[in-house]
Every structure is written in structure tokens, then in C-alpha cells.
């Protein structure tokens, strides 16, 4: 039940994201992308410590590796654009989702993780695509396009789970 309520909250938040993306500043993009990475890594690390499902384990490992590379890509692009990268921090919604995931165990945790990751990747894809199309810092736009391609691959992998 908690999982359904959390997913409904996430779905509602996704409907409004990324509001104002056409005017998103480089700093705001970096803040939102950093939060998305932090959430996906934290959730993946948590499920990796408990899952017995080989597909979930493989996906979680891919999340940790790919999001570390994505973060490095963003930081390098920000340096080229001379934009300070803010410290990554979870949003209140992401914090709620982590709490929800932590409360689940076994197969319920795996199912909650996959559902949360599907929604989070849809939102992240929208964020990166929007900045790649309408961002103001060329280096960050190029990085956002590369990261969007990675996120799209993750979204496709989630469809098979």
C-alpha cells in the first residue's frame, strides 16, 4: 500500500516536471541532475545489499557504475562551462521514496525498487532531454544529451524487468 501511495506521489510530481525547463539555468539543471543521480545510486545500493534476483542485482550494479560516470561527465562539463556544481541532495520526494524502499523487504523491495526506478528514469530522461534541447551552457547541453542516451538505455532495460 505504501508503495502505491509513493508511486502515485512520484507520478504526480512527474506530470509537472520539468516545469520551466526552457528557462532552466545551468545551476538548476546541475542541482536537479545531481539529486536524480544521488537518489538512483542510493536506491540501487540499498537493493543491491538485499536482493537475490539476478536481474535486479545486474541492473542495480549498472546504475551504480553508469551514474558515477554520468556524474563525472556533468562535473567535467560544468568545469568547462565555468559553472559551480552544487552538492547533491535528495529532494523531499526522493527522501520519501528511499524511506519507502527501506521499509520493504525481499521481493516487495525488489518490486518497489523497479517501479520507483521506472518513474525516476522517466523523469530524469525528461530533465536531460529538456536541458539538451534548451539549456544555455553548450558544454552542459552536450553532456545532457549524452546522459539522456544513457538514461534511455536504462529505461529500456527496466521495461524487461
C-alpha positions as CSV (number, residue, x, y, z in Angstrom):
1,X,0.0,0.0,0.0
2,X,2.8,2.4,0.9
3,X,4.4,1.5,-2.5
4,X,1.3,2.5,-4.4
5,X,1.0,5.8,-2.4
6,X,4.6,6.6,-3.1
7,X,4.3,5.8,-6.8
8,X,1.2,8.0,-7.1
9,X,3.1,10.9,-5.5
10,X,6.0,10.3,-7.8
11,X,3.7,10.2,-10.8
12,X,2.1,13.4,-9.8
13,X,5.5,15.1,-9.5
14,X,6.5,13.8,-12.9
15,X,3.5,15.4,-14.5
16,X,4.9,18.8,-13.6
17,X,8.5,18.1,-14.4
18,X,10.4,19.7,-15.8
19,X,8.3,22.8,-15.5
20,X,10.1,25.8,-16.9
21,X,12.8,23.6,-18.5
22,X,13.1,26.0,-21.3
23,X,14.4,28.6,-18.9
24,X,16.3,26.2,-16.6
25,X,19.6,27.7,-15.5
26,X,22.8,25.6,-15.6
27,X,22.9,25.7,-11.8
28,X,19.3,24.4,-11.6
29,X,20.0,21.7,-14.1
30,X,23.1,20.6,-12.2
31,X,21.1,20.6,-8.9
32,X,18.2,18.5,-10.4
33,X,20.5,16.1,-12.2
34,X,22.7,15.7,-9.1
35,X,19.6,14.9,-7.0
36,X,18.4,12.3,-9.6
37,X,21.8,10.6,-9.6
38,X,22.0,10.6,-5.8
39,X,18.6,9.0,-5.5
40,X,19.2,6.4,-8.1
41,X,22.6,5.4,-6.6
42,X,21.2,5.3,-3.1
43,X,18.3,3.2,-4.0
44,X,20.5,0.9,-6.1
45,X,23.0,0.4,-3.3
46,X,20.2,-0.4,-0.9
47,X,18.6,-3.0,-3.1
48,X,22.0,-4.5,-4.1
49,X,22.6,-5.3,-0.5
50,X,19.4,-7.3,-0.2
51,X,18.2,-8.7,-3.5
52,X,18.5,-12.3,-4.5
53,X,17.1,-11.6,-8.0
54,X,19.9,-11.7,-10.6
55,X,18.2,-9.3,-13.0
56,X,17.6,-6.7,-10.2
57,X,21.2,-7.2,-9.0
58,X,22.6,-6.7,-12.5
59,X,20.5,-3.6,-13.0
60,X,21.5,-2.1,-9.6
61,X,25.2,-2.6,-10.4
62,X,24.7,-1.0,-13.8
63,X,23.0,2.0,-12.1
64,X,26.0,2.5,-9.7
65,X,28.6,2.4,-12.5
66,X,26.6,4.4,-15.1
67,X,25.5,7.1,-12.7
68,X,29.0,7.5,-11.4
69,X,30.1,8.1,-15.0
70,X,27.2,10.4,-15.6
71,X,28.1,12.5,-12.6
72,X,31.7,12.7,-13.8
73,X,30.5,13.8,-17.2
74,X,28.4,16.5,-15.7
75,X,31.1,17.7,-13.4
76,X,33.6,17.9,-16.3
77,X,31.1,19.8,-18.5
78,X,30.3,22.2,-15.6
79,X,34.0,22.9,-15.2
80,X,34.3,23.7,-19.0
81,X,31.2,25.9,-18.7
82,X,32.6,27.6,-15.5
83,X,29.5,26.7,-13.5
84,X,29.8,25.6,-9.9
85,X,28.4,22.1,-9.2
86,X,26.2,22.2,-6.1
87,X,26.4,19.5,-3.6
88,X,24.0,16.7,-4.4
89,X,21.0,16.5,-2.1
90,X,17.8,14.4,-2.3
91,X,14.5,16.2,-2.8
92,X,11.8,15.6,-0.2
93,X,10.1,13.2,-2.6
94,X,13.3,11.3,-3.2
95,X,13.8,11.1,0.6
96,X,10.3,9.7,0.9
97,X,11.0,7.1,-1.7
98,X,14.2,6.0,0.0
99,X,12.3,5.6,3.3
100,X,9.6,3.6,1.5
101,X,12.2,1.4,-0.1
102,X,14.0,0.9,3.2
103,X,10.7,-0.2,4.8
104,X,10.2,-3.0,2.3
105,X,12.0,-6.4,2.3
106,X,12.5,-9.3,0.0
107,X,10.5,-9.5,-3.2
108,X,8.4,-6.4,-2.2
109,X,11.6,-4.3,-2.0
110,X,12.7,-5.5,-5.5
111,X,9.2,-4.7,-6.9
112,X,9.2,-1.3,-5.3
113,X,12.7,-0.6,-6.5
114,X,11.9,-1.5,-10.1
115,X,8.7,0.6,-10.0
116,X,10.5,3.6,-8.5
117,X,13.3,3.3,-11.0
118,X,10.9,3.3,-13.9
119,X,9.3,6.5,-12.7
120,X,12.6,8.1,-11.8
121,X,14.1,7.3,-15.1
122,X,11.2,8.8,-17.0
123,X,11.6,12.0,-15.0
124,X,15.4,12.0,-15.5
125,X,15.1,11.4,-19.2
126,X,12.7,14.4,-19.5
127,X,15.1,16.6,-17.5
128,X,18.2,15.7,-19.5
129,X,16.4,15.9,-22.9
130,X,14.9,19.3,-22.0
131,X,18.3,20.8,-21.0
132,X,20.0,19.3,-24.0
133,X,17.4,21.0,-26.2
134,X,17.0,24.3,-24.4
135,X,19.9,24.7,-22.0
136,X,22.1,27.8,-22.1
137,X,25.6,26.3,-21.5
138,X,26.9,24.5,-24.5
139,X,29.1,22.0,-22.6
140,X,26.3,21.1,-20.3
141,X,23.9,20.7,-23.2
142,X,26.2,18.2,-24.8
143,X,26.6,16.4,-21.5
144,X,22.9,16.3,-21.0
145,X,22.4,14.8,-24.4
146,X,25.0,12.0,-23.7
147,X,23.4,11.4,-20.3
148,X,19.9,11.3,-21.8
149,X,21.0,8.5,-24.1
150,X,22.3,6.5,-21.1
151,X,19.1,7.1,-19.2
152,X,17.0,6.0,-22.2
153,X,19.0,2.7,-22.2
154,X,18.2,2.3,-18.5
155,X,14.5,2.9,-19.2
156,X,14.5,0.2,-21.9
157,X,16.2,-2.2,-19.5
158,X,13.6,-1.6,-16.9
159,X,10.8,-2.5,-19.4
160,X,12.1,-6.0,-19.4
161,X,12.0,-6.3,-15.6
